[in-house]
Amino acid sequence: MRLTSRPGTRLLTLLAVPALLAGAAVIATAAPANAAVVSGAVQNVVITPTNPAQGSQLRTDITWCVPNGSRAGDTFTLQLDPHMRRLPEGFRLDDPKTGVEVASAAITGTTPDAAIVTFTLTAYAESHTGVCGTAFVSADFDGISTPSGQPTPFTSVTNDGKTFTTVITPTGPVPADLSQPSKYGTWTNDDQGQTDPTDFIEWNIDTPNGAFDSATTVDSVPAGEGWTFDCSADSVHLYDGFVDAQGDYEQTAELTGPVPYTCSDDQVSVDWPAQQAGERFRLRVSASMPTPFGSDAAPATFSNDAAVTTTTADVPTAFETSASLTQATSGGEGAGTAIPPVTTPPTEQPTPAPTPTTPPTPVVVQPAASAAPVAATPIAATPRAGDSTEALAYTGSDDTVGLWAGGGMLALGLVLALLTRRRRTTTGS
C-alpha cells in the first residue's frame, strides 16, 4: 500500500520553497561590498613656498579625482615627504555648495620618518559623477635635514606608486646675524595644544654672540595673547652654547645656581654672566593655555616678544626680538554632478473581473387555503353500489414542498457518495 502525503505537509513544503528562495535573495542583496583602494586618484601635489625661511611652514596642495562608480568606504592615500613635521590629525572635505561631506582625511604616522594621508569616500560618491576636489596640509619642516641654501627634494608618494617632487631651498642661516639676538618657538608635541594645553610651546631666546661682560633677557607675554609662562623648575632652562655652520644651536652646558632669574605668568627675566667670543646664552621656557583649543578650532598663531641687553665696558646695547608660531592646519573640499533619480512609469493595473453573484434561492410560495371549496357543476352519474355520494373536504395539502425536499435529499446523497468514493480511492492507491 502506498502512503500518500498529508495535506498539511504538502502545504508546508509549498510554502518553504519560496521562503528559502526569498531568504537567499535577501542575504545576497544585504551583503556589503568590499571597500576598494582607488588607483590614480591623486592628480597633482605641489609644495609652497620653494624658498621658505627656517622656522616657517610649508603648504602641501593636493588635487584629486575619483572614477565614476566609486562607493562609500573606498580609499586612496598620499605619503607626505619625511621632512614634514608636526602635522595635524585630519580634516573633512565638504561640497562647498551643499556642505555635504564628500570624503574624510586622516593623517597618521606609519613610520618614524613619514606620515600618510588616507582619504575615505562617503556615500556622496555613489550619488554623483565627476567627483573631484582639492586638499592642503600646512605644517613645519625639519630645519636640520633641510639646511639653508641647499636644494632639497620633497617627494610625496601615492598608494599606486606615483611620485610628485618639489625642490625646496630654505633661507637662513638661523639666526641670520649672530651679532643679534634671536627667538623662535617649537611645539612640544604634535597635538599643538588642541587637547593638551599644558606646556604645549617652548620659547627659545638667544643672546647675541659674545664677548660681553653681562647681559639680561626679558621675555614678556604680548597683550592679547591667551598663554602664560610655566615657572616650574622643569619648564625653565638656561644654556650656554654656540651656533654651528649649519645654523644649529649646540649647547655646551646647562647653567644652574649662579644665574639668577625671575618668573611669573606673564614675564621671565634672566641676568647673564660674562660670555666669551663666539658663544651665546639661551633661555628656554614653556608656555601653557588654561583650556584646550579643541580639535575643531581654527588654527591659531602665538606671538612672543623679548628684549635683550648686553653690556661691555659699562656700555649697554639694547635689542628686541620676536617670534610667532602657527598651528598646523589642513582642509579640503570636493564636488560632483548629482545623478538624476530614475523615474519608473506607473504600472497599469488590470481591471479586476466582476465578482460572480450567487443567484437567489427560489422561494416557494404556498397558495392560501380557500375558506370554502368552489362549487363544481355536478355531472350526473350513476353511482355504483357502495359509493358515497358526498365530496371529500379540501385539506390544503400541496406536493411542491415535497419535490424540493426530495431533490435536496437526493443532492446530499450524491455528495456523500462522491466523498466516500474519493476517500476509498485515496486509501487504496
C-alpha positions as CSV (number, residue, x, y, z in Angstrom):
1,M,0.0,0.0,0.0
2,R,1.4,3.4,-1.0
3,L,1.3,6.1,1.7
4,T,0.2,9.5,0.5
5,S,1.4,12.9,1.7
6,R,-0.8,14.6,4.3
7,P,-2.3,17.9,3.1
8,G,-0.6,19.8,5.9
9,T,2.9,18.5,5.0
10,R,2.3,19.3,1.3
11,L,1.2,22.9,2.2
12,L,4.4,23.4,4.3
13,T,6.6,22.2,1.5
14,L,5.0,24.6,-1.0
15,L,5.4,27.5,1.5
16,A,9.0,26.6,2.4
17,V,10.4,26.7,-1.2
18,P,9.6,30.3,-1.9
19,A,10.6,31.3,1.6
20,L,14.1,29.8,1.1
21,L,14.4,31.5,-2.3
22,A,13.4,34.8,-0.8
23,G,15.8,34.5,2.1
24,A,18.7,33.7,-0.2
25,A,17.9,36.8,-2.3
26,V,17.8,39.0,0.9
27,I,21.1,37.7,2.1
28,A,22.7,38.2,-1.3
29,T,21.5,41.8,-1.6
30,A,22.3,42.7,2.1
31,A,26.0,41.6,2.0
32,P,28.1,44.8,1.8
33,A,30.5,45.3,-1.0
34,N,34.2,45.4,0.0
35,A,35.8,48.8,0.0
36,A,38.3,49.4,-2.8
37,V,41.6,51.2,-3.0
38,V,41.3,53.7,-5.8
39,S,44.2,54.0,-8.2
40,G,45.2,57.2,-9.9
41,A,43.0,59.4,-7.6
42,V,45.8,61.9,-6.8
43,Q,46.3,64.1,-9.8
44,N,48.9,66.5,-8.6
45,V,50.9,67.6,-5.5
46,V,52.7,71.0,-5.1
47,I,54.6,72.3,-2.1
48,T,55.0,76.0,-1.5
49,P,56.9,78.2,-0.9
50,T,60.0,76.8,-2.5
51,N,62.3,79.2,-0.6
52,P,60.9,79.2,3.0
53,A,62.6,80.8,5.9
54,Q,63.9,78.4,8.5
55,G,61.2,78.0,11.2
56,S,58.3,78.8,8.9
57,Q,55.7,76.4,7.5
58,L,55.3,74.6,4.1
59,R,52.0,74.0,2.4
60,T,51.3,70.8,0.5
61,D,48.4,71.2,-2.0
62,I,46.7,68.1,-3.4
63,T,44.4,67.7,-6.4
64,W,42.3,64.6,-6.7
65,C,39.6,62.9,-8.7
66,V,37.9,59.5,-8.3
67,P,36.3,57.5,-11.1
68,N,32.5,57.2,-11.6
69,G,31.1,54.3,-9.7
70,S,33.3,54.8,-6.6
71,R,31.5,53.8,-3.4
72,A,31.4,54.8,0.2
73,G,34.4,53.4,2.1
74,D,36.7,53.5,-1.0
75,T,40.1,55.0,-0.1
76,F,43.3,56.5,-1.6
77,T,46.4,57.6,0.2
78,L,49.3,60.0,-0.1
79,Q,52.6,59.6,1.8
80,L,53.9,63.0,2.7
81,D,57.6,63.9,2.4
82,P,59.5,62.8,5.6
83,H,60.9,66.3,6.1
84,M,57.5,67.4,7.2
85,R,57.0,67.8,10.9
86,R,54.2,68.3,13.5
87,L,51.3,67.6,11.2
88,P,47.5,67.9,12.0
89,E,45.4,64.8,12.7
90,G,42.9,65.1,9.9
91,F,40.1,67.0,8.3
92,R,36.8,66.9,6.3
93,L,36.3,67.5,2.6
94,D,32.8,69.0,2.1
95,D,30.9,70.1,-1.0
96,P,31.2,73.9,-0.8
97,K,27.7,74.5,-2.2
98,T,25.7,72.0,0.0
99,G,28.0,71.4,3.0
100,V,27.7,67.6,2.5
101,E,30.8,65.6,3.4
102,V,32.4,64.2,0.3
103,A,35.3,62.5,2.0
104,S,37.3,62.5,5.2
105,A,41.1,62.6,5.6
106,A,43.1,61.1,8.4
107,I,46.8,61.8,8.9
108,T,48.8,59.0,10.6
109,G,52.5,58.4,11.1
110,T,53.0,54.9,9.9
111,T,56.8,55.2,10.0
112,P,59.2,57.3,12.1
113,D,60.1,59.4,9.1
114,A,56.9,59.8,7.2
115,A,53.1,60.4,7.6
116,I,50.3,59.2,5.4
117,V,47.1,61.0,4.5
118,T,44.2,58.5,4.0
119,F,41.2,59.8,2.1
120,T,37.9,57.8,2.6
121,L,34.9,58.5,0.4
122,T,31.4,58.9,1.7
123,A,28.1,57.9,0.0
124,Y,28.4,61.2,-1.9
125,A,30.5,59.3,-4.5
126,E,27.6,56.9,-5.1
127,S,25.1,59.7,-5.9
128,H,27.4,61.9,-8.0
129,T,29.6,61.6,-11.1
130,G,32.8,63.5,-11.8
131,V,33.7,63.7,-8.1
132,C,36.9,65.8,-7.8
133,G,38.4,68.1,-5.2
134,T,41.5,69.6,-3.5
135,A,43.2,69.3,-0.1
136,F,46.0,71.0,1.7
137,V,48.3,70.4,4.7
138,S,50.3,73.2,6.2
139,A,53.0,72.2,8.7
140,D,56.6,72.7,9.9
141,F,59.6,71.2,8.2
142,D,62.8,69.9,9.7
143,G,65.5,72.6,9.5
144,I,68.3,70.2,10.4
145,S,67.7,67.8,7.4
146,T,67.0,70.8,5.1
147,P,69.9,73.2,5.7
148,S,69.7,76.7,4.4
149,G,70.9,77.4,0.9
150,Q,70.8,73.7,-0.1
151,P,68.2,72.5,-2.6
152,T,66.3,69.6,-1.0
153,P,63.8,67.5,-2.9
154,F,60.4,67.0,-1.1
155,T,58.7,63.9,-2.6
156,S,55.1,62.7,-2.0
157,V,54.1,59.1,-3.0
158,T,50.6,57.9,-3.8
159,N,49.1,54.4,-3.0
160,D,49.7,53.3,-6.6
161,G,53.4,54.4,-6.5
162,K,53.1,57.7,-8.4
163,T,55.6,60.4,-7.1
164,F,55.4,64.2,-7.0
165,T,58.6,66.1,-6.2
166,T,59.1,69.8,-5.3
167,V,62.6,71.2,-4.7
168,I,62.8,73.3,-1.5
169,T,65.7,75.6,-0.7
170,P,65.3,77.1,2.8
171,T,66.7,80.5,3.5
172,G,68.9,81.4,6.6
173,P,71.0,80.7,8.4
174,V,69.3,80.8,11.7
175,P,70.0,83.3,13.1
176,A,70.8,85.4,10.1
177,D,73.1,87.7,12.0
178,L,74.9,86.2,15.1
179,S,75.6,89.7,16.4
180,Q,71.8,90.0,17.0
181,P,69.6,88.1,19.5
182,S,67.2,85.5,18.1
183,K,64.0,83.9,19.1
184,Y,61.8,81.0,17.9
185,G,59.1,78.7,19.2
186,T,58.5,75.0,18.9
187,W,55.6,72.7,19.6
188,T,56.3,70.2,22.4
189,N,54.1,67.6,20.7
190,D,52.1,67.1,17.6
191,D,48.8,67.9,19.4
192,Q,49.8,71.6,19.4
193,G,47.5,72.4,22.3
194,Q,44.3,71.1,20.8
195,T,43.6,68.6,23.5
196,D,46.6,69.0,25.9
197,P,47.3,72.7,26.6
198,T,50.0,72.2,29.3
199,D,53.5,73.3,28.2
200,F,52.4,73.0,24.5
201,I,55.0,75.6,23.4
202,E,58.7,76.1,24.2
203,W,60.1,79.6,23.5
204,N,63.8,79.8,22.8
205,I,65.5,83.2,23.2
206,D,69.3,83.6,22.4
207,T,71.6,86.5,23.3
208,P,73.9,87.8,20.7
209,N,77.3,86.1,20.4
210,G,79.9,87.3,22.9
211,A,82.1,88.6,24.0
212,F,80.3,90.8,26.6
213,D,80.6,91.4,30.3
214,S,77.0,90.7,31.2
215,A,73.5,90.6,29.6
216,T,69.8,90.5,30.5
217,T,66.9,88.8,28.8
218,V,63.3,89.9,29.5
219,D,60.7,87.8,27.8
220,S,57.1,89.1,28.1
221,V,53.7,87.8,27.0
222,P,52.3,90.3,24.4
223,A,48.9,91.9,25.1
224,G,46.0,89.8,23.8
225,E,47.8,86.5,24.0
226,G,46.0,83.8,26.0
227,W,49.0,81.8,27.0
228,T,51.1,82.1,30.2
229,F,54.6,81.0,31.2
230,D,55.1,77.8,33.2
231,C,57.5,78.7,36.1
232,S,58.1,75.2,37.4
233,A,61.7,74.0,37.6
234,D,61.2,71.6,34.7
235,S,60.0,74.3,32.4
236,V,62.7,77.0,32.7
237,H,66.2,76.1,31.3
238,L,69.3,78.2,30.9
239,Y,72.0,77.1,28.4
240,D,75.5,78.1,27.2
241,G,76.4,77.1,23.6
242,F,77.2,78.2,20.1
243,V,75.8,78.1,16.6
244,D,77.4,75.8,14.1
245,A,78.0,76.3,10.4
246,Q,74.5,75.0,9.6
247,G,72.9,77.5,11.9
248,D,72.0,75.0,14.6
249,Y,72.5,75.8,18.3
250,E,74.8,73.4,20.0
251,Q,74.5,73.7,23.8
252,T,77.7,73.1,25.8
253,A,76.2,73.3,29.3
254,E,73.0,73.9,31.2
255,L,73.5,76.7,33.7
256,T,72.2,76.4,37.2
257,G,72.5,78.1,40.6
258,P,74.7,81.1,39.9
259,V,72.4,82.5,37.2
260,P,69.5,84.4,38.8
261,Y,66.1,84.6,37.1
262,T,62.6,85.6,38.0
263,C,59.4,84.1,36.5
264,S,55.7,85.0,36.6
265,D,52.7,84.1,34.4
266,D,53.5,87.0,32.0
267,Q,57.2,87.6,32.2
268,V,60.6,85.8,32.6
269,S,63.8,87.8,33.3
270,V,67.4,86.4,33.4
271,D,70.7,88.1,34.4
272,W,73.5,86.5,32.4
273,P,77.2,86.5,33.4
274,A,80.1,87.3,31.1
275,Q,80.2,85.5,27.8
276,Q,83.3,84.6,25.7
277,A,83.6,85.3,22.0
278,G,81.7,83.0,19.6
279,E,79.2,81.7,22.2
280,R,75.8,82.8,23.3
281,F,73.3,82.1,26.1
282,R,69.8,80.6,25.6
283,L,66.7,80.9,27.6
284,R,64.1,78.1,27.1
285,V,60.8,78.4,28.8
286,S,57.5,76.5,28.3
287,A,54.1,78.1,27.9
288,S,50.5,76.8,28.6
289,M,46.9,77.6,27.9
290,P,44.2,77.5,30.5
291,T,42.0,75.2,28.4
292,P,42.4,73.1,25.2
293,F,41.7,74.6,21.9
294,G,39.6,71.7,20.7
295,S,40.3,69.6,17.6
296,D,37.7,71.5,15.5
297,A,39.1,75.0,16.4
298,A,40.6,77.2,13.7
299,P,44.4,77.2,13.7
300,A,45.8,79.9,16.0
301,T,49.0,81.9,15.8
302,F,51.0,82.7,19.0
303,S,53.4,85.5,19.3
304,N,56.2,86.4,21.8
305,D,58.3,89.5,22.3
306,A,61.6,89.7,24.1
307,A,64.2,92.4,25.0
308,V,67.9,91.6,25.3
309,T,70.6,94.0,26.6
310,T,74.3,93.3,26.5
311,T,76.9,95.3,28.5
312,T,80.5,95.7,27.5
313,A,82.8,98.1,29.4
314,D,79.7,99.5,31.1
315,V,78.1,100.4,27.8
316,P,74.7,98.7,27.3
317,T,73.4,97.7,23.9
318,A,69.6,97.1,23.7
319,F,68.0,94.7,21.2
320,E,64.4,93.5,20.6
321,T,63.4,90.2,19.1
322,S,60.1,88.5,18.4
323,A,58.7,85.2,17.1
324,S,55.4,83.7,16.2
325,L,54.2,80.1,15.9
326,T,51.2,79.0,13.9
327,Q,49.4,75.7,14.5
328,A,49.4,73.2,11.6
329,T,46.3,73.3,9.5
330,S,44.6,71.3,6.9
331,G,41.4,71.2,4.9
332,G,39.9,70.5,1.5
333,E,36.7,70.2,-0.5
334,G,35.1,68.1,-3.2
335,A,32.2,68.3,-5.6
336,G,30.4,66.3,-8.4
337,T,27.4,66.3,-10.5
338,A,24.3,64.7,-8.9
339,I,22.9,61.6,-10.7
340,P,19.3,62.3,-11.6
341,P,16.8,60.0,-9.9
342,V,15.5,57.1,-12.1
343,T,11.7,57.6,-12.6
344,T,9.7,54.4,-13.1
345,P,6.5,54.8,-15.2
346,P,3.3,53.8,-13.4
347,T,2.3,50.2,-13.9
348,E,-1.2,49.8,-15.4
349,Q,-3.3,47.7,-13.1
350,P,-5.6,45.2,-14.9
351,T,-9.3,45.7,-14.5
352,P,-10.5,43.1,-12.0
353,A,-13.1,40.6,-13.2
354,P,-16.5,41.1,-11.8
355,T,-17.3,39.1,-8.7
356,P,-19.9,36.4,-9.6
357,T,-23.1,36.8,-7.8
358,T,-25.0,33.8,-6.3
359,P,-28.5,33.5,-7.7
360,P,-31.1,34.0,-5.0
361,T,-32.6,30.8,-3.5
362,P,-36.0,30.3,-5.1
363,V,-38.8,30.9,-2.6
364,V,-41.8,28.6,-2.7
365,V,-45.0,30.4,-2.3
366,Q,-47.8,28.4,-0.8
367,P,-51.2,29.1,-2.2
368,A,-53.5,30.3,0.5
369,A,-56.2,27.7,1.6
370,S,-59.7,28.5,0.4
371,A,-62.2,29.3,3.0
372,A,-64.7,27.2,1.0
373,P,-64.3,25.0,-2.0
374,V,-65.6,26.3,-5.2
375,A,-68.7,24.6,-6.2
376,A,-68.4,22.5,-9.3
377,T,-71.0,21.8,-11.8
378,P,-72.4,18.4,-10.9
379,I,-72.2,15.7,-13.6
380,A,-74.9,13.3,-13.5
381,A,-73.6,9.8,-13.0
382,T,-74.9,6.6,-11.9
383,P,-73.5,5.7,-8.6
384,R,-72.1,2.3,-8.1
385,A,-73.1,0.2,-5.3
386,G,-71.2,1.1,-2.2
387,D,-70.1,4.6,-3.5
388,S,-70.7,7.6,-1.3
389,T,-72.4,10.4,-2.8
390,E,-70.7,13.1,-0.5
391,A,-67.5,15.0,-1.8
392,L,-64.2,14.8,0.3
393,A,-63.3,18.0,2.2
394,Y,-60.2,20.2,0.9
395,T,-57.3,19.9,3.3
396,G,-54.9,22.5,1.8
397,S,-52.1,19.9,1.1
398,D,-49.6,20.5,-1.9
399,D,-46.8,18.2,-3.4
400,T,-44.4,21.1,-4.3
401,V,-42.7,21.2,-0.9
402,G,-42.2,17.5,-1.1
403,L,-40.5,17.8,-4.5
404,W,-38.0,20.4,-3.2
405,A,-37.2,18.3,-0.1
406,G,-36.8,15.2,-2.1
407,G,-34.4,16.9,-4.5
408,G,-32.3,18.3,-1.6
409,M,-32.1,14.9,-0.1
410,L,-31.0,13.4,-3.4
411,A,-28.3,16.0,-3.9
412,L,-26.9,15.4,-0.4
413,G,-26.8,11.7,-1.1
414,L,-24.8,12.2,-4.3
415,V,-22.3,14.4,-2.4
416,L,-21.8,11.9,0.3
417,A,-21.4,9.2,-2.2
418,L,-18.7,11.1,-4.0
419,L,-16.8,11.9,-0.8
420,T,-16.9,8.3,0.2
421,R,-15.7,7.1,-3.2
422,R,-12.8,9.6,-3.1
423,R,-11.7,8.5,0.3
424,R,-11.7,4.9,-0.7
425,T,-9.8,5.7,-3.9
426,T,-7.1,7.6,-1.9
427,T,-6.8,4.8,0.7
428,G,-6.5,2.1,-1.9
429,S,-3.9,3.8,-4.0
